[in-house]
């Protein structure tokens, strides 16, 4: 099982509905028809990484709360992501409780 599949499974396990897109450009292509409350994105995705997605959303005035996740924690990237508006930063592997708390924080700031 891939990390992507494991995260999708964890999201369902804690009681949330999810849509899965890989890479981020697939999500952007369907954004006008897909209603989402927040985005969970990996910092190191192919084609468009999580920070690039964050900048695209900001540049295009899309105000969907963003949670970034990574297997390679880096304080500079974490601080940069928060400075640019991320509402959460998870380090993999993360627990279902950490995921649930990140989602709850995102829902509090959802437009």
Backbone as CSV, one residue per row, in Angstrom:
resi,resn,N_x,N_y,N_z,CA_x,CA_y,CA_z,C_x,C_y,C_z
1,UNK,0.856,-1.177,0.000,0.000,0.000,0.000,0.903,1.242,0.000
2,UNK,0.574,2.197,-0.851,1.348,3.434,-0.919,0.976,4.367,0.234
3,UNK,1.833,5.345,0.489,1.544,6.343,1.513,0.258,7.084,1.147
4,UNK,0.103,7.383,-0.138,-1.097,8.071,-0.623,-2.353,7.275,-0.243
5,UNK,-2.348,5.970,-0.524,-3.500,5.129,-0.197,-3.717,5.055,1.306
6,UNK,-2.620,5.008,2.079,-2.730,4.950,3.537,-3.381,6.216,4.089
7,UNK,-3.018,7.365,3.548,-3.602,8.629,4.014,-5.090,8.679,3.656
8,UNK,-5.437,8.274,2.449,-6.852,8.240,2.053,-7.631,7.329,2.998
9,UNK,-7.059,6.179,3.333,-7.696,5.266,4.273,-7.844,5.872,5.655
10,UNK,-6.818,6.572,6.109,-6.864,7.212,7.434,-7.927,8.289,7.482
11,UNK,-8.075,9.039,6.402,-9.095,10.086,6.342,-10.480,9.464,6.495
12,UNK,-10.717,8.379,5.786,-12.008,7.696,5.898,-12.195,7.101,7.289
13,UNK,-11.125,6.556,7.858,-11.179,5.939,9.180,-11.627,6.925,10.253
14,UNK,-11.192,8.176,10.148,-11.572,9.155,11.170,-12.887,9.856,10.845
15,UNK,-13.543,9.417,9.769,-14.907,9.869,9.521,-15.084,11.021,8.548
16,UNK,-14.095,11.286,7.732,-14.204,12.365,6.757,-14.291,11.790,5.344
17,UNK,-14.998,12.487,4.486,-15.037,12.117,3.072,-13.827,12.758,2.407
18,UNK,-13.251,12.057,1.455,-12.087,12.641,0.786,-12.149,12.414,-0.710
19,UNK,-11.469,13.283,-1.401,-11.220,13.149,-2.825,-9.713,13.056,-2.960
20,UNK,-9.253,12.179,-3.799,-7.824,11.971,-3.935,-7.364,12.410,-5.320
21,UNK,-6.353,13.237,-5.346,-5.784,13.713,-6.597,-4.271,13.582,-6.526
22,UNK,-3.707,13.051,-7.566,-2.242,12.993,-7.649,-1.884,13.105,-9.119
23,UNK,-1.245,14.091,-9.518,-0.661,15.196,-8.778,-1.669,16.321,-8.515
24,UNK,-1.181,17.390,-7.886,-2.037,18.527,-7.519,-2.704,19.153,-8.732
25,UNK,-2.063,19.074,-9.871,-2.646,19.665,-11.078,-3.975,19.007,-11.442
26,UNK,-4.168,17.736,-11.061,-5.466,17.087,-11.288,-6.554,17.777,-10.465
27,UNK,-6.235,18.118,-9.228,-7.192,18.843,-8.398,-7.506,20.201,-9.001
28,UNK,-6.478,20.924,-9.408,-6.688,22.261,-9.969,-7.569,22.203,-11.209
29,UNK,-7.448,21.138,-11.985,-8.263,20.986,-13.196,-9.736,20.752,-12.868
30,UNK,-10.032,20.237,-11.671,-11.422,19.949,-11.292,-11.944,20.891,-10.219
31,UNK,-11.153,21.877,-9.861,-11.485,22.737,-8.733,-12.847,23.420,-8.862
32,UNK,-13.269,23.761,-10.048,-14.551,24.451,-10.197,-15.735,23.518,-9.996
33,UNK,-15.503,22.210,-10.066,-16.605,21.263,-9.906,-16.491,20.430,-8.634
34,UNK,-15.411,20.589,-7.888,-15.187,19.817,-6.674,-15.185,20.761,-5.482
35,UNK,-16.159,20.614,-4.593,-16.237,21.441,-3.384,-15.418,20.769,-2.295
36,UNK,-14.446,21.491,-1.760,-13.628,20.960,-0.676,-13.578,21.970,0.461
37,UNK,-13.445,21.455,1.687,-13.358,22.313,2.861,-11.920,22.647,3.220
38,UNK,-11.000,21.791,2.831,-9.576,22.005,3.077,-8.796,21.069,2.177
39,UNK,-7.514,21.318,2.085,-6.626,20.502,1.249,-5.514,19.953,2.136
40,UNK,-5.245,18.672,1.992,-4.080,18.033,2.596,-3.158,17.686,1.437
41,UNK,-1.986,18.293,1.423,-1.050,18.084,0.316,0.335,17.753,0.838
42,UNK,1.022,16.916,0.109,2.389,16.571,0.465,3.333,17.658,-0.016
43,UNK,4.326,17.945,0.787,5.331,18.945,0.403,6.080,18.486,-0.846
44,UNK,6.320,17.184,-0.981,7.145,16.665,-2.069,6.324,15.889,-3.097
45,UNK,5.342,16.521,-3.709,4.545,15.875,-4.749,5.223,16.062,-6.105
46,UNK,4.961,15.149,-7.038,5.487,15.350,-8.393,4.710,16.445,-9.122
47,UNK,5.279,16.984,-10.136,4.711,18.006,-11.019,4.595,19.354,-10.311
48,UNK,3.829,19.413,-9.227,3.654,20.644,-8.453,3.739,20.272,-6.979
49,UNK,4.779,20.735,-6.291,4.913,20.353,-4.884,3.943,21.152,-4.014
50,UNK,3.877,20.801,-2.740,2.908,21.426,-1.845,3.069,22.926,-1.696
51,UNK,4.322,23.409,-1.649,4.551,24.853,-1.546,4.154,25.566,-2.835
52,UNK,4.395,24.932,-3.971,3.963,25.519,-5.247,2.440,25.575,-5.328
53,UNK,1.782,24.518,-4.850,0.318,24.528,-4.797,-0.163,25.664,-3.904
54,UNK,0.459,25.812,-2.750,0.090,26.880,-1.829,0.236,28.249,-2.492
55,UNK,1.330,28.461,-3.194,1.539,29.747,-3.880,0.522,29.939,-4.996
56,UNK,0.174,28.876,-5.715,-0.821,28.976,-6.786,-2.164,29.389,-6.200
57,UNK,-2.560,28.742,-5.112,-3.838,29.076,-4.480,-3.862,30.538,-4.042
58,UNK,-2.782,30.974,-3.420,-2.707,32.359,-2.942,-2.732,33.346,-4.114
59,UNK,-1.955,33.061,-5.128,-1.863,33.938,-6.305,-3.211,34.060,-7.022
60,UNK,-3.995,32.979,-6.965,-5.295,32.963,-7.645,-6.464,33.230,-6.699
61,UNK,-6.141,33.728,-5.506,-7.154,34.138,-4.521,-8.126,33.014,-4.175
62,UNK,-7.599,31.802,-4.058,-8.389,30.648,-3.643,-8.153,30.458,-2.149
63,UNK,-9.184,30.629,-1.368,-9.022,30.588,0.088,-9.539,29.277,0.671
64,UNK,-8.871,28.191,0.327,-9.156,26.881,0.904,-8.033,26.590,1.895
65,UNK,-8.366,26.322,3.154,-7.311,26.031,4.130,-6.440,24.859,3.660
66,UNK,-5.129,25.021,3.850,-4.163,24.036,3.378,-3.368,23.472,4.545
67,UNK,-3.298,22.147,4.571,-2.454,21.423,5.518,-1.377,20.746,4.686
68,UNK,-0.125,20.944,5.046,0.964,20.291,4.338,1.491,19.133,5.178
69,UNK,1.961,18.098,4.494,2.522,16.920,5.155,3.841,16.569,4.478
70,UNK,4.744,16.003,5.265,6.039,15.614,4.711,6.652,14.481,5.512
71,UNK,7.469,13.706,4.840,8.280,12.682,5.497,9.662,13.225,5.821
72,UNK,9.955,14.418,5.328,11.270,15.022,5.475,11.138,16.368,6.184
73,UNK,10.958,16.330,7.519,10.727,17.587,8.245,11.896,18.551,8.100
74,UNK,11.544,19.784,7.847,12.526,20.850,7.677,11.905,22.100,8.271
75,UNK,12.555,22.654,9.292,11.990,23.833,9.956,11.795,25.000,9.007
76,UNK,12.703,25.178,8.063,12.583,26.282,7.106,11.303,26.132,6.273
77,UNK,11.056,24.925,5.785,9.850,24.686,4.977,8.600,24.831,5.835
78,UNK,8.634,24.316,7.059,7.474,24.442,7.958,7.166,25.911,8.230
79,UNK,8.179,26.675,8.585,7.970,28.096,8.863,7.507,28.845,7.622
80,UNK,8.086,28.515,6.474,7.681,29.147,5.212,6.224,28.833,4.899
81,UNK,5.818,27.589,5.108,4.435,27.220,4.803,3.455,27.981,5.692
82,UNK,3.771,28.116,6.982,2.892,28.882,7.876,2.905,30.368,7.523
83,UNK,4.069,30.896,7.164,4.163,32.315,6.786,3.318,32.604,5.548
84,UNK,3.168,31.603,4.691,2.385,31.782,3.469,0.935,31.346,3.634
85,UNK,0.540,30.986,4.868,-0.876,30.759,5.134,-1.327,29.345,5.410
86,UNK,-0.432,28.366,5.477,-0.863,27.003,5.795,-1.470,26.984,7.197
87,UNK,-2.465,26.126,7.397,-3.106,26.023,8.707,-2.603,24.824,9.492
88,UNK,-1.804,23.979,8.857,-1.271,22.811,9.537,-0.054,22.276,8.819
89,UNK,0.768,21.536,9.560,1.975,20.929,8.998,2.185,19.611,9.725
90,UNK,1.987,18.506,9.025,2.093,17.179,9.615,3.382,16.498,9.169
91,UNK,3.981,15.773,10.095,5.181,15.004,9.775,4.787,13.534,9.726
92,UNK,5.049,12.907,8.570,4.706,11.495,8.387,5.775,10.628,9.046
93,UNK,5.387,9.534,9.660,4.001,9.079,9.760,3.284,9.837,10.885
94,UNK,2.043,10.213,10.622,1.253,10.904,11.630,0.111,9.996,12.054
95,UNK,-0.374,10.240,13.238,-1.439,9.397,13.791,-2.800,9.887,13.308
96,UNK,-3.813,9.030,13.395,-5.168,9.479,13.086,-5.589,10.676,13.946
97,UNK,-5.151,10.702,15.208,-5.495,11.834,16.074,-4.859,13.128,15.588
98,UNK,-3.613,13.068,15.137,-2.956,14.262,14.605,-3.669,14.734,13.336
99,UNK,-4.075,13.788,12.508,-4.800,14.125,11.281,-6.141,14.768,11.623
100,UNK,-6.858,14.181,12.562,-8.158,14.718,12.983,-8.011,16.150,13.507
101,UNK,-6.997,16.397,14.334,-6.778,17.735,14.882,-6.433,18.740,13.789
102,UNK,-5.645,18.332,12.810,-5.314,19.222,11.698,-6.576,19.567,10.897
103,UNK,-7.441,18.568,10.679,-8.689,18.834,9.963,-9.590,19.776,10.749
104,UNK,-9.676,19.565,12.041,-10.512,20.441,12.878,-10.006,21.880,12.833
105,UNK,-8.689,22.044,12.879,-8.106,23.396,12.790,-8.424,24.012,11.438
106,UNK,-8.350,23.222,10.377,-8.648,23.732,9.040,-10.109,24.155,8.929
107,UNK,-10.995,23.369,9.502,-12.421,23.692,9.423,-12.751,24.979,10.185
108,UNK,-11.980,25.298,11.219,-12.214,26.530,11.976,-11.902,27.775,11.155
109,UNK,-11.001,27.657,10.191,-10.627,28.817,9.377,-11.231,28.763,7.975
110,UNK,-11.984,27.718,7.667,-12.580,27.592,6.339,-13.495,28.779,6.070
111,UNK,-13.448,29.278,4.826,-14.285,30.442,4.485,-15.770,30.122,4.496
